[in-house]
């Protein structure tokens, strides 16, 4: 009896010790920001990234994802990442403030299709941008590319099927190319914070904006700007970036896991973006939105206005643009 009792006591002590060791495992909690919300494909990608990192580090690293504008605008979020204030950010155009060569991707009508874009981004050109020294010099590391979808014009005034139809409209845009393009068309571009676009359209400050299908629906912009023109003027890829300060604090093993998890989440996001596009178009149709699909001839008219804009605004990046076109 005593022997059995002793064995039981020893077993319980060992179990307690093992449990205690497990509870003392150091957990590193990191912060990630994304201005999108809900089931938007980029929001899902960020959540998946966090899930994969936790799984593949056996819980050693947990990433808390903050959606919407909880941690500021995109520009504010990535600025915090440069100094380690935020550990990871899903970001679009504002990343070009830290590597201006990325502005080459803002050129209008740069790709023939979504597949053409991924040929470029999955190849040498895309990898060089992720590893760019300019990003490193600004305390950032590109982890993966994700789809920003194709961007289209939408407004609350009238259908648009030609560059001339844009005349007189005030639209929210946020790239030099789009400001110059609208100016050529007799329209006005203004930069409104992403989270303020809905109210700006609703109260008449602006007539509309331009963005991809998921954003058009998830933000409710379709409710206040029911006229959308599918011209696909830009396919600006987006990026998940890490704070270099954060990465440098992690072991080489954990850094590699994070890079692999970002790549995996990024590839899933492409599929989710395509599915969301299809869903968003159906929702817009059901809501009674006027969707204008352009003929090849109509697209050509937009391209003819865009060509001199590219040569003017993107003149500094023409060598990169030529490489992008050649890689398709």
C-alpha positions in Angstrom: 0.0 0.0 0.0 2.8 2.4 1.0 4.6 1.5 -2.3 1.5 2.2 -4.3 1.0 5.5 -2.5 4.6 6.6 -3.1 4.3 5.8 -6.8 1.1 7.9 -7.0 2.7 10.8 -5.2 5.8 10.7 -7.5 3.5 10.5 -10.6 1.4 13.5 -9.5 4.6 15.5 -8.7 6.0 14.8 -12.2 2.7 15.8 -13.8 2.6 19.0 -11.8 6.2 19.8 -12.8 5.4 19.2 -16.5 2.3 21.3 -16.3 4.2 24.0 -14.6 6.9 24.0 -17.2 4.2 24.3 -19.9 2.5 27.3 -18.3 5.9 29.1 -18.0 6.5 29.0 -21.8 7.4 32.5 -22.8 4.8 33.9 -25.3 5.7 36.8 -27.5 2.7 38.9 -28.4 3.0 41.0 -31.5 0.6 43.6 -33.1 -0.7 43.7 -36.6 -2.8 46.4 -38.3 -5.1 46.4 -41.3 -7.6 49.2 -42.2 -10.0 46.7 -43.8 -12.7 44.9 -41.7 -15.0 41.9 -41.6 -14.7 39.3 -44.3 -12.7 41.6 -46.7 -10.0 39.4 -48.2 -7.1 41.4 -46.7 -8.6 41.2 -43.3 -9.0 37.4 -43.7 -5.4 37.2 -44.8 -4.2 39.0 -41.7 -6.2 36.7 -39.5 -4.9 33.6 -41.3 -1.3 34.9 -41.0 -1.7 35.2 -37.3 -3.3 31.8 -37.0 -0.5 30.1 -39.0 2.2 31.8 -37.0 0.7 30.7 -33.7 0.3 27.2 -35.0 3.8 26.8 -36.5 5.5 28.3 -33.5 3.6 26.1 -31.1 2.1 29.1 -29.4 5.4 30.8 -28.9 4.3 33.8 -30.9 0.8 35.2 -30.9 -0.2 38.1 -33.2 -3.1 40.3 -32.3 -4.8 41.7 -35.4 -6.5 45.1 -35.2 -8.8 45.8 -38.1 -10.3 49.0 -39.4 -8.7 52.3 -38.4 -8.3 51.3 -34.8 -4.5 52.0 -35.0 -4.7 54.9 -37.4 -4.7 55.3 -41.1 -2.5 53.1 -43.4 0.1 55.9 -43.5 0.1 56.2 -39.7 0.2 52.4 -39.3 3.3 51.9 -41.5 5.0 54.9 -39.9 4.6 53.2 -36.6 6.1 50.0 -38.1 9.3 51.8 -39.1 10.0 52.3 -35.4 8.6 49.1 -34.0 5.4 50.6 -32.7 3.4 48.1 -34.8 5.0 44.8 -35.7 3.1 44.0 -39.0 1.0 46.0 -41.4 -1.1 45.2 -44.4 -0.5 48.2 -46.5 -1.2 49.5 -50.1 0.0 52.8 -51.6 1.6 54.3 -48.5 4.4 51.8 -48.6 5.8 53.8 -51.6 6.7 56.6 -49.2 9.5 54.3 -48.0 10.6 52.9 -51.4 9.5 55.3 -54.2 10.3 52.7 -56.9 7.1 51.0 -55.9 5.3 53.9 -57.5 6.0 52.1 -60.8 3.1 49.8 -59.9 0.8 52.8 -59.9 1.2 53.3 -63.6 -2.2 53.2 -65.4 -3.3 50.1 -67.4 0.0 48.4 -66.6 -1.2 44.8 -67.0 -3.3 42.9 -69.4 -4.8 40.8 -66.7 -4.5 39.6 -63.1 -2.5 36.6 -64.2 0.0 39.0 -65.9 0.5 40.8 -62.6 1.3 37.6 -60.7 3.8 36.6 -63.3 5.7 39.7 -62.4 5.2 39.7 -58.6 6.0 36.0 -58.2 9.2 36.4 -60.3 12.4 38.2 -59.9 10.9 41.7 -60.0 8.5 41.0 -57.2 11.2 39.4 -55.0 13.6 42.2 -55.5 10.9 44.7 -54.3 10.2 42.6 -51.2 13.9 42.6 -50.3 14.6 46.1 -51.4 17.3 48.0 -49.5 15.2 51.1 -49.5 12.7 49.3 -47.3 15.4 48.0 -45.0 16.9 51.5 -44.7 13.5 52.6 -43.4 13.1 49.8 -40.9 10.8 47.6 -42.9 10.8 44.2 -44.5 8.4 43.1 -47.2 7.0 39.7 -46.3 4.6 38.9 -49.2 2.5 40.4 -52.0 -1.3 40.2 -51.8 -3.9 41.2 -54.3 -5.3 44.7 -54.3 -7.8 43.7 -57.0 -8.5 45.8 -60.0 -9.6 49.4 -59.3 -12.6 51.1 -60.9 -14.3 54.5 -60.8 -17.6 54.9 -59.0 -19.8 58.0 -58.3 -23.3 59.1 -57.4 -24.0 61.4 -60.4 -24.0 59.4 -63.6 -22.8 56.4 -65.6 -19.2 56.9 -67.0 -18.3 55.2 -70.2 -15.6 57.6 -71.6 -13.0 60.0 -70.2 -15.2 62.9 -71.1 -17.9 61.6 -68.8 -15.5 62.2 -65.8 -15.5 65.9 -66.5 -16.8 67.9 -63.5 -16.7 65.1 -61.0 -14.8 65.2 -57.7 -13.4 61.9 -56.8 -11.3 60.6 -54.0 -7.9 59.3 -55.3 -4.5 58.8 -53.5 -1.8 58.4 -56.2 0.0 61.0 -58.3 -1.1 59.1 -61.5 -4.8 59.3 -60.6 -4.6 63.0 -59.7 -2.9 63.7 -63.1 -5.4 61.4 -65.0 -8.5 63.1 -63.5 -7.0 66.5 -64.3 -6.6 65.5 -67.9 -10.2 64.5 -68.0 -11.5 67.8 -66.4 -12.3 66.1 -63.1 -10.9 66.9 -59.7 -9.0 64.5 -57.4 -9.0 64.9 -53.6 -7.4 62.7 -51.0 -9.8 61.8 -48.2 -8.9 59.4 -45.4 -10.1 55.9 -46.4 -12.5 55.7 -43.4 -14.1 59.1 -44.3 -14.9 58.3 -47.9 -18.5 57.1 -47.2 -19.5 60.3 -45.3 -17.7 62.5 -47.8 -19.8 61.0 -50.6 -23.0 61.1 -48.6 -22.7 64.7 -47.6 -21.7 65.9 -51.1 -18.0 66.8 -50.3 -17.0 64.4 -53.1 -19.0 62.6 -55.9 -17.2 59.3 -55.6 -13.9 57.5 -55.5 -12.1 54.6 -57.2 -11.3 51.2 -55.6 -11.6 47.5 -56.0 -14.8 45.5 -55.8 -14.4 44.2 -52.3 -13.8 47.7 -50.9 -16.7 49.1 -52.9 -19.0 46.7 -51.2 -17.5 46.1 -47.7 -17.4 49.9 -47.0 -20.9 50.4 -48.2 -19.8 52.9 -50.8 -22.1 51.3 -53.3 -25.0 52.6 -51.2 -24.0 56.2 -51.8 -22.2 55.9 -55.2 -24.3 53.5 -57.3 -22.6 54.1 -60.6 -19.5 52.0 -61.2 -17.4 51.7 -64.3 -15.4 48.6 -64.8 -12.3 50.0 -66.5 -9.7 48.3 -64.3 -7.3 51.3 -64.6 -4.9 50.0 -62.0 -4.0 46.8 -60.2 -1.8 48.1 -57.4 -0.5 45.1 -55.5 -0.5 45.3 -51.7 2.0 44.1 -49.2 2.3 42.7 -45.7 5.3 44.3 -44.2 7.2 43.7 -40.9 9.0 46.0 -38.7 12.7 45.3 -39.1 13.1 46.1 -35.4 10.6 43.4 -34.5 12.1 40.8 -36.8 15.6 41.4 -35.5 14.5 40.6 -32.0 13.3 37.1 -33.1 15.4 34.0 -33.6 16.3 33.1 -37.2 13.9 30.1 -36.9 11.0 32.3 -35.9 11.8 34.9 -38.6 11.7 32.2 -41.3 8.4 30.8 -39.9 6.9 34.3 -40.1 8.0 34.7 -43.7 6.6 31.3 -44.7 3.3 32.0 -43.0 3.0 35.4 -44.7 3.6 33.8 -48.1 1.0 31.1 -47.4 -1.6 33.6 -46.2 -0.8 35.8 -49.2 -1.5 33.0 -51.7 -4.8 32.2 -50.0 -5.8 35.8 -50.2 -5.6 35.8 -54.0 -8.2 33.1 -54.1 -10.4 34.9 -51.5 -10.1 38.1 -53.5 -11.3 36.4 -56.7 -14.2 34.9 -54.8 -15.1 38.2 -53.1 -15.0 40.0 -56.5 -17.6 37.6 -57.8 -19.7 38.0 -54.6 -19.4 41.8 -54.6 -20.5 42.1 -58.2 -23.6 40.0 -57.4 -24.3 42.2 -54.4 -24.0 45.4 -56.4 -26.3 44.0 -59.0 -28.9 43.0 -56.4 -28.7 46.5 -54.9 -29.6 48.0 -58.2 -26.2 49.6 -58.9 -25.5 50.7 -62.5 -22.5 48.7 -63.7 -20.9 49.9 -66.9 -18.7 47.4 -68.6 -16.5 48.9 -71.2 -15.8 47.7 -74.7 -12.2 47.3 -76.0 -12.7 50.5 -78.0 -13.9 52.4 -74.9 -11.0 51.1 -72.8 -8.6 52.2 -75.6 -9.9 55.8 -75.1 -9.1 55.7 -71.4 -5.7 54.2 -72.2 -5.0 57.0 -74.7 -5.5 59.6 -72.0 -3.4 57.5 -69.5 -0.3 57.0 -71.8 1.0 60.6 -71.6 0.1 60.6 -67.8 2.4 57.6 -67.3 5.1 59.2 -69.3 4.8 62.4 -67.3 4.2 61.1 -63.7 6.1 57.9 -64.0 9.0 59.1 -66.1 11.4 58.3 -63.3 10.2 54.7 -63.2 9.9 54.0 -67.0 12.8 51.5 -66.9 11.0 49.5 -64.2 7.7 49.8 -66.1 9.3 48.4 -69.2 10.7 45.4 -67.2 7.2 44.8 -65.8 5.7 44.8 -69.3 8.4 42.5 -70.6 7.9 40.0 -67.8 4.2 39.5 -68.5 
